[in-house]
Amino acid sequence: MASRAQLLDLVRSGLSYEEIGARVGMSPGLAYLVVTGLPADGSDVLAAGELAGREGLLPGSSQHLSNPGTELPKHQATVEAWMQARAGGDEPMQAAAAARDAEPPPIADEDETDDVITILGREHNQVKYLQEELQAIPGVRAGGTEAQQRQRRSIVDLITVRLSAHEPAEEAHLWPAVRTRLADGDQLADEALSQEQEGKDLLHEMDGLDGTEDRFDELVEQLALALRLHVAFEDKVFLALKEATSDEQRATLGRAIKDAQADAPTRPHPHAPDEGTAARAAAKAAAPLDHTRDALRGRPADSKGQKDTGGTA
């Protein structure tokens, strides 16, 4: 066993008791006891005067030296292998997993409303649901399989379809109303339109990728961050708009949003006009072209993010 003098030299060199213990082959708590004459668990407490000049004392608690934290394994390969084998052999479970898709739960009929804030808030929740589904599937850089990349591409396309209807309707009706109803409406609308343009640009770039590229993973991360920031921004705008408008005004605005989404584009159009009458006209012109393209060629969203299914771009 190392002597106290040897241990003191190591303390004076700046090594921690954990490092000293590993070097000399003793527990950190025992090294502390040899150097200081005190148990590391704090069971022998001395008066302040008795501690003066005693070398090797720690400035704070020393209990971690005698009671090191334990680290329990979170995964056991044998258990995981057993669970995978059982799940793989369970035909009803496999059939249920294959039939499940990533579509968000539908909104109940009894919850129907025309309030614009409720309508748009529910659409935010559905996109958030899809984002969580997306994050649960490993991407290319995390070692995801080819089938999993098809799932991710399909879920991104489901998000694209929703945002391609959601944002033009906001641009045509919500942001002009914000400019009119709120004192700082111009600033809020300008910021929102800038954020929405960023989202369109990201979705437009992703439209040409099949999901197996590193670039796709990068764009997914950028989109997730952009959507979180945009939804948080819109939630603050909604609070201000609710205080500045009546129930009937919000219902009128909500009906306009619904009408705009009834025959909306299904793809991003980043170069289209982004507000008011021009935005309404551009969305109305783009919608039939998008629907025709979808019908002729299909798209990843058609598989609804199911396992082992594809979809074309």
ChimeraX commands (.cxc) that place a marker at each C-alpha (Angstrom):
marker #1 position 0.00,0.00,0.00 radius 0.5
marker #1 position 1.22,3.51,-0.78 radius 0.5
marker #1 position 2.40,5.58,2.15 radius 0.5
marker #1 position 0.81,8.83,3.27 radius 0.5
marker #1 position 3.84,10.76,2.00 radius 0.5
marker #1 position 3.48,9.21,-1.44 radius 0.5
marker #1 position -0.22,9.98,-1.54 radius 0.5
marker #1 position 0.39,13.57,-0.39 radius 0.5
marker #1 position 2.85,14.06,-3.24 radius 0.5
marker #1 position 0.14,12.95,-5.67 radius 0.5
marker #1 position -2.40,15.31,-4.06 radius 0.5
marker #1 position 0.07,18.20,-4.32 radius 0.5
marker #1 position 0.59,17.38,-8.00 radius 0.5
marker #1 position -3.06,18.22,-8.61 radius 0.5
marker #1 position -4.50,14.72,-9.08 radius 0.5
marker #1 position -8.01,13.99,-7.82 radius 0.5
marker #1 position -8.59,11.22,-5.29 radius 0.5
marker #1 position -10.27,9.17,-8.03 radius 0.5
marker #1 position -7.14,9.49,-10.15 radius 0.5
marker #1 position -4.88,8.73,-7.18 radius 0.5
marker #1 position -6.88,5.64,-6.27 radius 0.5
marker #1 position -6.68,4.33,-9.83 radius 0.5
marker #1 position -2.93,4.97,-9.93 radius 0.5
marker #1 position -1.99,3.28,-6.66 radius 0.5
marker #1 position -4.66,0.56,-6.63 radius 0.5
marker #1 position -6.88,1.64,-3.73 radius 0.5
marker #1 position -10.35,3.10,-3.40 radius 0.5
marker #1 position -10.63,6.92,-3.52 radius 0.5
marker #1 position -12.23,6.91,-0.07 radius 0.5
marker #1 position -9.32,4.99,1.43 radius 0.5
marker #1 position -6.80,7.32,-0.21 radius 0.5
marker #1 position -8.67,10.27,1.33 radius 0.5
marker #1 position -8.60,8.61,4.77 radius 0.5
marker #1 position -4.84,7.95,4.57 radius 0.5
marker #1 position -4.07,11.53,3.50 radius 0.5
marker #1 position -6.41,13.45,5.80 radius 0.5
marker #1 position -7.01,11.05,8.67 radius 0.5
marker #1 position -10.76,11.50,8.17 radius 0.5
marker #1 position -13.29,9.06,6.69 radius 0.5
marker #1 position -14.66,10.28,3.38 radius 0.5
marker #1 position -18.24,9.49,4.42 radius 0.5
marker #1 position -18.20,12.37,6.94 radius 0.5
marker #1 position -18.81,10.14,9.98 radius 0.5
marker #1 position -16.00,11.81,11.96 radius 0.5
marker #1 position -16.54,15.56,12.01 radius 0.5
marker #1 position -13.87,17.81,13.53 radius 0.5
marker #1 position -14.17,21.35,14.79 radius 0.5
marker #1 position -13.00,24.13,12.49 radius 0.5
marker #1 position -9.88,24.71,14.57 radius 0.5
marker #1 position -8.85,21.06,14.30 radius 0.5
marker #1 position -9.09,21.20,10.51 radius 0.5
marker #1 position -6.72,24.14,10.14 radius 0.5
marker #1 position -3.56,23.20,8.27 radius 0.5
marker #1 position -4.72,19.66,7.51 radius 0.5
marker #1 position -3.65,18.87,3.95 radius 0.5
marker #1 position -5.73,17.10,1.36 radius 0.5
marker #1 position -9.17,18.22,2.53 radius 0.5
marker #1 position -11.74,18.81,-0.19 radius 0.5
marker #1 position -13.48,22.20,-0.26 radius 0.5
marker #1 position -16.90,20.55,-0.38 radius 0.5
marker #1 position -18.37,17.17,0.43 radius 0.5
marker #1 position -16.16,14.08,0.19 radius 0.5
marker #1 position -18.97,11.52,0.45 radius 0.5
marker #1 position -18.83,10.75,-3.26 radius 0.5
marker #1 position -15.42,9.16,-2.63 radius 0.5
marker #1 position -16.80,6.53,-0.30 radius 0.5
marker #1 position -20.21,6.24,-2.00 radius 0.5
marker #1 position -19.53,6.44,-5.73 radius 0.5
marker #1 position -22.56,6.69,-7.95 radius 0.5
marker #1 position -23.74,3.48,-9.51 radius 0.5
marker #1 position -24.49,3.15,-13.17 radius 0.5
marker #1 position -27.17,0.67,-14.07 radius 0.5
marker #1 position -27.18,-0.63,-17.62 radius 0.5
marker #1 position -30.12,0.69,-19.63 radius 0.5
marker #1 position -29.88,-2.01,-22.26 radius 0.5
marker #1 position -28.98,-5.67,-22.20 radius 0.5
marker #1 position -28.24,-7.28,-25.53 radius 0.5
marker #1 position -29.67,-10.65,-24.51 radius 0.5
marker #1 position -32.94,-9.09,-23.33 radius 0.5
marker #1 position -33.27,-6.98,-26.48 radius 0.5
marker #1 position -32.58,-10.00,-28.69 radius 0.5
marker #1 position -35.21,-12.01,-26.81 radius 0.5
marker #1 position -37.79,-9.22,-27.15 radius 0.5
marker #1 position -37.07,-8.83,-30.88 radius 0.5
marker #1 position -37.44,-12.55,-31.41 radius 0.5
marker #1 position -40.73,-12.66,-29.53 radius 0.5
marker #1 position -42.10,-9.63,-31.37 radius 0.5
marker #1 position -40.91,-11.01,-34.72 radius 0.5
marker #1 position -42.72,-14.28,-34.07 radius 0.5
marker #1 position -45.98,-12.65,-32.99 radius 0.5
marker #1 position -47.99,-12.58,-36.22 radius 0.5
marker #1 position -50.88,-10.43,-34.92 radius 0.5
marker #1 position -48.37,-7.89,-33.57 radius 0.5
marker #1 position -46.51,-7.84,-36.88 radius 0.5
marker #1 position -49.74,-7.42,-38.81 radius 0.5
marker #1 position -50.82,-4.55,-36.56 radius 0.5
marker #1 position -47.44,-2.85,-36.95 radius 0.5
marker #1 position -47.58,-3.20,-40.72 radius 0.5
marker #1 position -51.10,-1.76,-40.85 radius 0.5
marker #1 position -50.31,1.22,-38.62 radius 0.5
marker #1 position -49.58,4.48,-40.36 radius 0.5
marker #1 position -48.26,7.86,-39.26 radius 0.5
marker #1 position -51.42,9.86,-39.93 radius 0.5
marker #1 position -52.41,12.00,-36.91 radius 0.5
marker #1 position -55.69,11.07,-35.21 radius 0.5
marker #1 position -58.66,12.78,-36.90 radius 0.5
marker #1 position -60.41,15.67,-35.19 radius 0.5
marker #1 position -63.71,14.53,-33.69 radius 0.5
marker #1 position -66.86,15.82,-35.39 radius 0.5
marker #1 position -68.23,17.16,-32.11 radius 0.5
marker #1 position -65.18,19.40,-31.82 radius 0.5
marker #1 position -66.04,21.28,-35.02 radius 0.5
marker #1 position -65.48,25.04,-34.72 radius 0.5
marker #1 position -64.97,28.09,-36.91 radius 0.5
marker #1 position -62.66,29.91,-34.51 radius 0.5
marker #1 position -59.51,30.62,-36.49 radius 0.5
marker #1 position -57.20,30.20,-33.51 radius 0.5
marker #1 position -58.59,26.77,-32.69 radius 0.5
marker #1 position -58.45,25.66,-36.32 radius 0.5
marker #1 position -54.85,26.70,-36.83 radius 0.5
marker #1 position -53.80,25.45,-33.40 radius 0.5
marker #1 position -55.13,21.97,-34.21 radius 0.5
marker #1 position -53.21,21.99,-37.46 radius 0.5
marker #1 position -50.06,22.84,-35.51 radius 0.5
marker #1 position -50.74,19.86,-33.25 radius 0.5
marker #1 position -51.08,17.52,-36.23 radius 0.5
marker #1 position -47.77,18.67,-37.67 radius 0.5
marker #1 position -46.17,18.26,-34.23 radius 0.5
marker #1 position -47.54,14.69,-34.12 radius 0.5
marker #1 position -45.91,13.95,-37.48 radius 0.5
marker #1 position -42.62,15.46,-36.30 radius 0.5
marker #1 position -42.61,13.13,-33.29 radius 0.5
marker #1 position -43.29,10.16,-35.57 radius 0.5
marker #1 position -40.39,11.28,-37.75 radius 0.5
marker #1 position -37.98,11.65,-34.84 radius 0.5
marker #1 position -38.76,8.12,-33.65 radius 0.5
marker #1 position -37.29,6.63,-36.85 radius 0.5
marker #1 position -33.48,6.66,-37.26 radius 0.5
marker #1 position -32.14,8.65,-40.19 radius 0.5
marker #1 position -29.27,7.80,-42.51 radius 0.5
marker #1 position -26.59,9.10,-40.13 radius 0.5
marker #1 position -28.09,7.09,-37.25 radius 0.5
marker #1 position -27.88,3.85,-39.22 radius 0.5
marker #1 position -31.51,3.62,-40.33 radius 0.5
marker #1 position -32.42,0.99,-42.89 radius 0.5
marker #1 position -33.55,1.72,-46.42 radius 0.5
marker #1 position -37.14,0.91,-45.40 radius 0.5
marker #1 position -36.90,3.36,-42.51 radius 0.5
marker #1 position -35.67,6.07,-44.89 radius 0.5
marker #1 position -38.75,5.48,-47.03 radius 0.5
marker #1 position -40.87,5.90,-43.92 radius 0.5
marker #1 position -39.12,9.16,-43.05 radius 0.5
marker #1 position -39.51,10.45,-46.59 radius 0.5
marker #1 position -43.22,9.62,-46.50 radius 0.5
marker #1 position -43.73,11.39,-43.16 radius 0.5
marker #1 position -41.91,14.49,-44.40 radius 0.5
marker #1 position -44.23,14.46,-47.40 radius 0.5
marker #1 position -47.26,14.21,-45.08 radius 0.5
marker #1 position -45.95,17.34,-43.35 radius 0.5
marker #1 position -45.47,18.98,-46.75 radius 0.5
marker #1 position -49.09,18.33,-47.76 radius 0.5
marker #1 position -50.39,19.88,-44.54 radius 0.5
marker #1 position -48.15,22.94,-44.61 radius 0.5
marker #1 position -48.85,23.48,-48.30 radius 0.5
marker #1 position -52.51,24.04,-47.39 radius 0.5
marker #1 position -51.95,25.67,-44.00 radius 0.5
marker #1 position -49.52,28.42,-44.92 radius 0.5
marker #1 position -51.16,29.80,-48.10 radius 0.5
marker #1 position -54.43,30.08,-46.18 radius 0.5
marker #1 position -52.65,32.03,-43.45 radius 0.5
marker #1 position -50.96,34.24,-46.03 radius 0.5
marker #1 position -54.24,34.97,-47.76 radius 0.5
marker #1 position -56.32,35.69,-44.64 radius 0.5
marker #1 position -54.55,35.54,-41.26 radius 0.5
marker #1 position -51.61,37.87,-41.81 radius 0.5
marker #1 position -53.66,40.62,-43.51 radius 0.5
marker #1 position -56.00,40.45,-40.48 radius 0.5
marker #1 position -53.03,40.67,-38.10 radius 0.5
marker #1 position -51.82,43.80,-39.90 radius 0.5
marker #1 position -55.26,45.37,-39.49 radius 0.5
marker #1 position -56.13,44.27,-35.95 radius 0.5
marker #1 position -52.87,44.54,-34.01 radius 0.5
marker #1 position -50.86,47.67,-33.27 radius 0.5
marker #1 position -47.59,45.94,-34.22 radius 0.5
marker #1 position -49.30,43.85,-36.87 radius 0.5
marker #1 position -47.02,44.86,-39.73 radius 0.5
marker #1 position -43.92,43.76,-37.86 radius 0.5
marker #1 position -45.54,40.49,-36.76 radius 0.5
marker #1 position -46.81,39.68,-40.24 radius 0.5
marker #1 position -43.47,40.45,-41.85 radius 0.5
marker #1 position -41.67,38.17,-39.40 radius 0.5
marker #1 position -44.20,35.38,-39.92 radius 0.5
marker #1 position -43.94,35.58,-43.70 radius 0.5
marker #1 position -40.15,35.44,-43.48 radius 0.5
marker #1 position -40.37,32.31,-41.33 radius 0.5
marker #1 position -42.87,30.70,-43.69 radius 0.5
marker #1 position -40.64,31.44,-46.67 radius 0.5
marker #1 position -37.80,29.61,-44.92 radius 0.5
marker #1 position -40.06,26.61,-44.43 radius 0.5
marker #1 position -41.13,26.63,-48.09 radius 0.5
marker #1 position -37.52,26.75,-49.25 radius 0.5
marker #1 position -36.59,23.78,-47.05 radius 0.5
marker #1 position -39.57,21.71,-48.19 radius 0.5
marker #1 position -38.91,22.60,-51.82 radius 0.5
marker #1 position -35.31,21.37,-51.56 radius 0.5
marker #1 position -36.41,18.16,-49.82 radius 0.5
marker #1 position -38.91,17.47,-52.60 radius 0.5
marker #1 position -36.06,16.41,-54.89 radius 0.5
marker #1 position -34.45,13.97,-52.44 radius 0.5
marker #1 position -35.38,10.34,-51.80 radius 0.5
marker #1 position -34.53,10.30,-48.10 radius 0.5
marker #1 position -31.33,8.26,-48.27 radius 0.5
marker #1 position -28.94,11.23,-48.41 radius 0.5
marker #1 position -27.09,12.91,-45.56 radius 0.5
marker #1 position -28.46,16.19,-46.93 radius 0.5
marker #1 position -31.98,14.95,-46.29 radius 0.5
marker #1 position -31.14,14.36,-42.62 radius 0.5
marker #1 position -29.67,17.87,-42.40 radius 0.5
marker #1 position -32.79,19.41,-43.93 radius 0.5
marker #1 position -35.05,17.43,-41.58 radius 0.5
marker #1 position -33.18,18.89,-38.59 radius 0.5
marker #1 position -33.40,22.41,-40.03 radius 0.5
marker #1 position -37.11,21.99,-40.73 radius 0.5
marker #1 position -37.81,20.68,-37.21 radius 0.5
marker #1 position -36.11,23.72,-35.67 radius 0.5
marker #1 position -37.81,26.15,-38.05 radius 0.5
marker #1 position -41.24,24.68,-37.31 radius 0.5
marker #1 position -40.74,24.80,-33.54 radius 0.5
marker #1 position -39.74,28.47,-33.71 radius 0.5
marker #1 position -42.57,29.34,-36.07 radius 0.5
marker #1 position -45.26,27.62,-34.00 radius 0.5
marker #1 position -44.01,29.34,-30.83 radius 0.5
marker #1 position -44.10,32.68,-32.67 radius 0.5
marker #1 position -47.62,32.07,-33.97 radius 0.5
marker #1 position -48.87,31.02,-30.53 radius 0.5
marker #1 position -47.90,34.47,-29.22 radius 0.5
marker #1 position -49.64,36.12,-32.16 radius 0.5
marker #1 position -52.77,34.06,-31.50 radius 0.5
marker #1 position -52.91,35.30,-27.90 radius 0.5
marker #1 position -52.70,38.91,-29.04 radius 0.5
marker #1 position -55.28,38.35,-31.79 radius 0.5
marker #1 position -57.70,36.74,-29.36 radius 0.5
marker #1 position -57.60,39.82,-27.14 radius 0.5
marker #1 position -58.09,42.16,-30.11 radius 0.5
marker #1 position -60.98,40.38,-31.84 radius 0.5
marker #1 position -64.49,39.20,-31.04 radius 0.5
marker #1 position -65.72,35.63,-31.25 radius 0.5
marker #1 position -67.60,36.42,-34.47 radius 0.5
marker #1 position -64.59,38.07,-36.07 radius 0.5
marker #1 position -62.46,35.02,-35.35 radius 0.5
marker #1 position -65.21,32.73,-36.66 radius 0.5
marker #1 position -65.43,34.73,-39.90 radius 0.5
marker #1 position -61.69,34.48,-40.29 radius 0.5
marker #1 position -61.81,30.75,-39.54 radius 0.5
marker #1 position -64.41,30.15,-42.24 radius 0.5
marker #1 position -62.22,31.99,-44.73 radius 0.5
marker #1 position -59.29,29.77,-43.75 radius 0.5
marker #1 position -61.41,26.63,-44.25 radius 0.5
marker #1 position -62.58,27.81,-47.67 radius 0.5
marker #1 position -59.00,28.52,-48.73 radius 0.5
marker #1 position -57.91,25.04,-47.65 radius 0.5
marker #1 position -60.77,23.23,-49.36 radius 0.5
marker #1 position -58.89,23.25,-52.67 radius 0.5
marker #1 position -55.36,24.18,-51.64 radius 0.5
marker #1 position -51.96,23.37,-53.16 radius 0.5
marker #1 position -50.29,20.16,-52.00 radius 0.5
marker #1 position -46.70,21.26,-52.61 radius 0.5
marker #1 position -44.63,24.30,-51.61 radius 0.5
marker #1 position -44.40,27.14,-54.12 radius 0.5
marker #1 position -41.62,29.33,-52.73 radius 0.5
marker #1 position -41.77,31.89,-55.54 radius 0.5
marker #1 position -45.53,32.52,-55.35 radius 0.5
marker #1 position -46.91,35.80,-53.92 radius 0.5
marker #1 position -47.05,35.55,-50.15 radius 0.5
marker #1 position -49.96,37.68,-48.98 radius 0.5
marker #1 position -53.51,38.83,-49.59 radius 0.5
marker #1 position -55.36,38.69,-52.91 radius 0.5
marker #1 position -52.26,37.75,-54.89 radius 0.5
marker #1 position -51.58,34.82,-52.57 radius 0.5
marker #1 position -55.18,33.61,-52.91 radius 0.5
marker #1 position -54.97,33.75,-56.70 radius 0.5
marker #1 position -51.60,31.96,-56.80 radius 0.5
marker #1 position -52.80,29.17,-54.50 radius 0.5
marker #1 position -56.00,28.73,-56.53 radius 0.5
marker #1 position -53.98,28.44,-59.75 radius 0.5
marker #1 position -51.40,26.03,-58.30 radius 0.5
marker #1 position -53.88,23.66,-56.64 radius 0.5
marker #1 position -55.22,21.86,-59.76 radius 0.5
marker #1 position -51.70,21.43,-61.14 radius 0.5
marker #1 position -50.51,19.91,-57.86 radius 0.5
marker #1 position -53.50,17.58,-57.67 radius 0.5
marker #1 position -52.98,16.45,-61.27 radius 0.5
marker #1 position -49.30,15.75,-60.65 radius 0.5
marker #1 position -50.14,13.80,-57.49 radius 0.5
marker #1 position -52.75,11.72,-59.31 radius 0.5
marker #1 position -50.47,10.90,-62.24 radius 0.5
marker #1 position -47.23,10.21,-60.41 radius 0.5
marker #1 position -48.14,9.48,-56.82 radius 0.5
marker #1 position -45.98,10.70,-53.96 radius 0.5
marker #1 position -44.34,9.44,-50.74 radius 0.5
marker #1 position -47.25,10.72,-48.65 radius 0.5
marker #1 position -49.50,8.10,-50.27 radius 0.5
marker #1 position -48.01,5.36,-48.06 radius 0.5
marker #1 position -48.75,7.45,-44.93 radius 0.5
marker #1 position -45.43,6.51,-43.34 radius 0.5
marker #1 position -46.21,2.81,-43.13 radius 0.5
marker #1 position -43.46,0.23,-42.79 radius 0.5
marker #1 position -41.91,-1.29,-45.89 radius 0.5
marker #1 position -43.82,0.90,-48.30 radius 0.5
marker #1 position -42.52,3.43,-50.72 radius 0.5
marker #1 position -44.09,6.10,-52.84 radius 0.5
marker #1 position -42.84,8.17,-55.72 radius 0.5
marker #1 position -41.70,11.75,-55.77 radius 0.5
marker link #1:1,2 radius 0.2
marker link #1:2,3 radius 0.2
marker link #1:3,4 radius 0.2
marker link #1:4,5 radius 0.2
marker link #1:5,6 radius 0.2
marker link #1:6,7 radius 0.2
marker link #1:7,8 radius 0.2
marker link #1:8,9 radius 0.2
marker link #1:9,10 radius 0.2
marker link #1:10,11 radius 0.2
marker link #1:11,12 radius 0.2
marker link #1:12,13 radius 0.2
marker link #1:13,14 radius 0.2
marker link #1:14,15 radius 0.2
marker link #1:15,16 radius 0.2
marker link #1:16,17 radius 0.2
marker link #1:17,18 radius 0.2
marker link #1:18,19 radius 0.2
marker link #1:19,20 radius 0.2
marker link #1:20,21 radius 0.2
marker link #1:21,22 radius 0.2
marker link #1:22,23 radius 0.2
marker link #1:23,24 radius 0.2
marker link #1:24,25 radius 0.2
marker link #1:25,26 radius 0.2
marker link #1:26,27 radius 0.2
marker link #1:27,28 radius 0.2
marker link #1:28,29 radius 0.2
marker link #1:29,30 radius 0.2
marker link #1:30,31 radius 0.2
marker link #1:31,32 radius 0.2
marker link #1:32,33 radius 0.2
marker link #1:33,34 radius 0.2
marker link #1:34,35 radius 0.2
marker link #1:35,36 radius 0.2
marker link #1:36,37 radius 0.2
marker link #1:37,38 radius 0.2
marker link #1:38,39 radius 0.2
marker link #1:39,40 radius 0.2
marker link #1:40,41 radius 0.2
marker link #1:41,42 radius 0.2
marker link #1:42,43 radius 0.2
marker link #1:43,44 radius 0.2
marker link #1:44,45 radius 0.2
marker link #1:45,46 radius 0.2
marker link #1:46,47 radius 0.2
marker link #1:47,48 radius 0.2
marker link #1:48,49 radius 0.2
marker link #1:49,50 radius 0.2
marker link #1:50,51 radius 0.2
marker link #1:51,52 radius 0.2
marker link #1:52,53 radius 0.2
marker link #1:53,54 radius 0.2
marker link #1:54,55 radius 0.2
marker link #1:55,56 radius 0.2
marker link #1:56,57 radius 0.2
marker link #1:57,58 radius 0.2
marker link #1:58,59 radius 0.2
marker link #1:59,60 radius 0.2
marker link #1:60,61 radius 0.2
marker link #1:61,62 radius 0.2
marker link #1:62,63 radius 0.2
marker link #1:63,64 radius 0.2
marker link #1:64,65 radius 0.2
marker link #1:65,66 radius 0.2
marker link #1:66,67 radius 0.2
marker link #1:67,68 radius 0.2
marker link #1:68,69 radius 0.2
marker link #1:69,70 radius 0.2
marker link #1:70,71 radius 0.2
marker link #1:71,72 radius 0.2
marker link #1:72,73 radius 0.2
marker link #1:73,74 radius 0.2
marker link #1:74,75 radius 0.2
marker link #1:75,76 radius 0.2
marker link #1:76,77 radius 0.2
marker link #1:77,78 radius 0.2
marker link #1:78,79 radius 0.2
marker link #1:79,80 radius 0.2
marker link #1:80,81 radius 0.2
marker link #1:81,82 radius 0.2
marker link #1:82,83 radius 0.2
marker link #1:83,84 radius 0.2
marker link #1:84,85 radius 0.2
marker link #1:85,86 radius 0.2
marker link #1:86,87 radius 0.2
marker link #1:87,88 radius 0.2
marker link #1:88,89 radius 0.2
marker link #1:89,90 radius 0.2
marker link #1:90,91 radius 0.2
marker link #1:91,92 radius 0.2
marker link #1:92,93 radius 0.2
marker link #1:93,94 radius 0.2
marker link #1:94,95 radius 0.2
marker link #1:95,96 radius 0.2
marker link #1:96,97 radius 0.2
marker link #1:97,98 radius 0.2
marker link #1:98,99 radius 0.2
marker link #1:99,100 radius 0.2
marker link #1:100,101 radius 0.2
marker link #1:101,102 radius 0.2
marker link #1:102,103 radius 0.2
marker link #1:103,104 radius 0.2
marker link #1:104,105 radius 0.2
marker link #1:105,106 radius 0.2
marker link #1:106,107 radius 0.2
marker link #1:107,108 radius 0.2
marker link #1:108,109 radius 0.2
marker link #1:109,110 radius 0.2
marker link #1:110,111 radius 0.2
marker link #1:111,112 radius 0.2
marker link #1:112,113 radius 0.2
marker link #1:113,114 radius 0.2
marker link #1:114,115 radius 0.2
marker link #1:115,116 radius 0.2
marker link #1:116,117 radius 0.2
marker link #1:117,118 radius 0.2
marker link #1:118,119 radius 0.2
marker link #1:119,120 radius 0.2
marker link #1:120,121 radius 0.2
marker link #1:121,122 radius 0.2
marker link #1:122,123 radius 0.2
marker link #1:123,124 radius 0.2
marker link #1:124,125 radius 0.2
marker link #1:125,126 radius 0.2
marker link #1:126,127 radius 0.2
marker link #1:127,128 radius 0.2
marker link #1:128,129 radius 0.2
marker link #1:129,130 radius 0.2
marker link #1:130,131 radius 0.2
marker link #1:131,132 radius 0.2
marker link #1:132,133 radius 0.2
marker link #1:133,134 radius 0.2
marker link #1:134,135 radius 0.2
marker link #1:135,136 radius 0.2
marker link #1:136,137 radius 0.2
marker link #1:137,138 radius 0.2
marker link #1:138,139 radius 0.2
marker link #1:139,140 radius 0.2
marker link #1:140,141 radius 0.2
marker link #1:141,142 radius 0.2
marker link #1:142,143 radius 0.2
marker link #1:143,144 radius 0.2
marker link #1:144,145 radius 0.2
marker link #1:145,146 radius 0.2
marker link #1:146,147 radius 0.2
marker link #1:147,148 radius 0.2
marker link #1:148,149 radius 0.2
marker link #1:149,150 radius 0.2
marker link #1:150,151 radius 0.2
marker link #1:151,152 radius 0.2
marker link #1:152,153 radius 0.2
marker link #1:153,154 radius 0.2
marker link #1:154,155 radius 0.2
marker link #1:155,156 radius 0.2
marker link #1:156,157 radius 0.2
marker link #1:157,158 radius 0.2
marker link #1:158,159 radius 0.2
marker link #1:159,160 radius 0.2
marker link #1:160,161 radius 0.2
marker link #1:161,162 radius 0.2
marker link #1:162,163 radius 0.2
marker link #1:163,164 radius 0.2
marker link #1:164,165 radius 0.2
marker link #1:165,166 radius 0.2
marker link #1:166,167 radius 0.2
marker link #1:167,168 radius 0.2
marker link #1:168,169 radius 0.2
marker link #1:169,170 radius 0.2
marker link #1:170,171 radius 0.2
marker link #1:171,172 radius 0.2
marker link #1:172,173 radius 0.2
marker link #1:173,174 radius 0.2
marker link #1:174,175 radius 0.2
marker link #1:175,176 radius 0.2
marker link #1:176,177 radius 0.2
marker link #1:177,178 radius 0.2
marker link #1:178,179 radius 0.2
marker link #1:179,180 radius 0.2
marker link #1:180,181 radius 0.2
marker link #1:181,182 radius 0.2
marker link #1:182,183 radius 0.2
marker link #1:183,184 radius 0.2
marker link #1:184,185 radius 0.2
marker link #1:185,186 radius 0.2
marker link #1:186,187 radius 0.2
marker link #1:187,188 radius 0.2
marker link #1:188,189 radius 0.2
marker link #1:189,190 radius 0.2
marker link #1:190,191 radius 0.2
marker link #1:191,192 radius 0.2
marker link #1:192,193 radius 0.2
marker link #1:193,194 radius 0.2
marker link #1:194,195 radius 0.2
marker link #1:195,196 radius 0.2
marker link #1:196,197 radius 0.2
marker link #1:197,198 radius 0.2
marker link #1:198,199 radius 0.2
marker link #1:199,200 radius 0.2
marker link #1:200,201 radius 0.2
marker link #1:201,202 radius 0.2
marker link #1:202,203 radius 0.2
marker link #1:203,204 radius 0.2
marker link #1:204,205 radius 0.2
marker link #1:205,206 radius 0.2
marker link #1:206,207 radius 0.2
marker link #1:207,208 radius 0.2
marker link #1:208,209 radius 0.2
marker link #1:209,210 radius 0.2
marker link #1:210,211 radius 0.2
marker link #1:211,212 radius 0.2
marker link #1:212,213 radius 0.2
marker link #1:213,214 radius 0.2
marker link #1:214,215 radius 0.2
marker link #1:215,216 radius 0.2
marker link #1:216,217 radius 0.2
marker link #1:217,218 radius 0.2
marker link #1:218,219 radius 0.2
marker link #1:219,220 radius 0.2
marker link #1:220,221 radius 0.2
marker link #1:221,222 radius 0.2
marker link #1:222,223 radius 0.2
marker link #1:223,224 radius 0.2
marker link #1:224,225 radius 0.2
marker link #1:225,226 radius 0.2
marker link #1:226,227 radius 0.2
marker link #1:227,228 radius 0.2
marker link #1:228,229 radius 0.2
marker link #1:229,230 radius 0.2
marker link #1:230,231 radius 0.2
marker link #1:231,232 radius 0.2
marker link #1:232,233 radius 0.2
marker link #1:233,234 radius 0.2
marker link #1:234,235 radius 0.2
marker link #1:235,236 radius 0.2
marker link #1:236,237 radius 0.2
marker link #1:237,238 radius 0.2
marker link #1:238,239 radius 0.2
marker link #1:239,240 radius 0.2
marker link #1:240,241 radius 0.2
marker link #1:241,242 radius 0.2
marker link #1:242,243 radius 0.2
marker link #1:243,244 radius 0.2
marker link #1:244,245 radius 0.2
marker link #1:245,246 radius 0.2
marker link #1:246,247 radius 0.2
marker link #1:247,248 radius 0.2
marker link #1:248,249 radius 0.2
marker link #1:249,250 radius 0.2
marker link #1:250,251 radius 0.2
marker link #1:251,252 radius 0.2
marker link #1:252,253 radius 0.2
marker link #1:253,254 radius 0.2
marker link #1:254,255 radius 0.2
marker link #1:255,256 radius 0.2
marker link #1:256,257 radius 0.2
marker link #1:257,258 radius 0.2
marker link #1:258,259 radius 0.2
marker link #1:259,260 radius 0.2
marker link #1:260,261 radius 0.2
marker link #1:261,262 radius 0.2
marker link #1:262,263 radius 0.2
marker link #1:263,264 radius 0.2
marker link #1:264,265 radius 0.2
marker link #1:265,266 radius 0.2
marker link #1:266,267 radius 0.2
marker link #1:267,268 radius 0.2
marker link #1:268,269 radius 0.2
marker link #1:269,270 radius 0.2
marker link #1:270,271 radius 0.2
marker link #1:271,272 radius 0.2
marker link #1:272,273 radius 0.2
marker link #1:273,274 radius 0.2
marker link #1:274,275 radius 0.2
marker link #1:275,276 radius 0.2
marker link #1:276,277 radius 0.2
marker link #1:277,278 radius 0.2
marker link #1:278,279 radius 0.2
marker link #1:279,280 radius 0.2
marker link #1:280,281 radius 0.2
marker link #1:281,282 radius 0.2
marker link #1:282,283 radius 0.2
marker link #1:283,284 radius 0.2
marker link #1:284,285 radius 0.2
marker link #1:285,286 radius 0.2
marker link #1:286,287 radius 0.2
marker link #1:287,288 radius 0.2
marker link #1:288,289 radius 0.2
marker link #1:289,290 radius 0.2
marker link #1:290,291 radius 0.2
marker link #1:291,292 radius 0.2
marker link #1:292,293 radius 0.2
marker link #1:293,294 radius 0.2
marker link #1:294,295 radius 0.2
marker link #1:295,296 radius 0.2
marker link #1:296,297 radius 0.2
marker link #1:297,298 radius 0.2
marker link #1:298,299 radius 0.2
marker link #1:299,300 radius 0.2
marker link #1:300,301 radius 0.2
marker link #1:301,302 radius 0.2
marker link #1:302,303 radius 0.2
marker link #1:303,304 radius 0.2
marker link #1:304,305 radius 0.2
marker link #1:305,306 radius 0.2
marker link #1:306,307 radius 0.2
marker link #1:307,308 radius 0.2
marker link #1:308,309 radius 0.2
marker link #1:309,310 radius 0.2
marker link #1:310,311 radius 0.2
marker link #1:311,312 radius 0.2
marker link #1:312,313 radius 0.2
view
